[in-house]
Amino acid sequence: MSKASKSPTFESALAELENIVATMEAGQLPLEQLLSAYKRGAELLQFCQQALQDAQQQVRILEAGSLQNFVADADKANTDND
């Protein structure tokens, strides 16, 4: 994936990665194409892992802010009923 090309979405990168894996598992690629497919798959895997890490960080930020307050209010309501 070159920096000049537009970054794929997570979903399109994952779909392309799945296609590469299926093609490689079929065992029909010549060695040169197999190595090229492996390299592209590694790039896509890195992109997907980074996208997931970014999403996890965003969830942590949300949980530390407004979502945490919501849980605290729910816990308070449960304590009042005891």
PyMOL commands that set and color helices and strands:
alter all, ss='L'
color gray80, all
select helices_A, chain A and resi 10-26+31-81
alter helices_A, ss='H'
color red, helices_A
deselect
rebuild
show_as cartoon
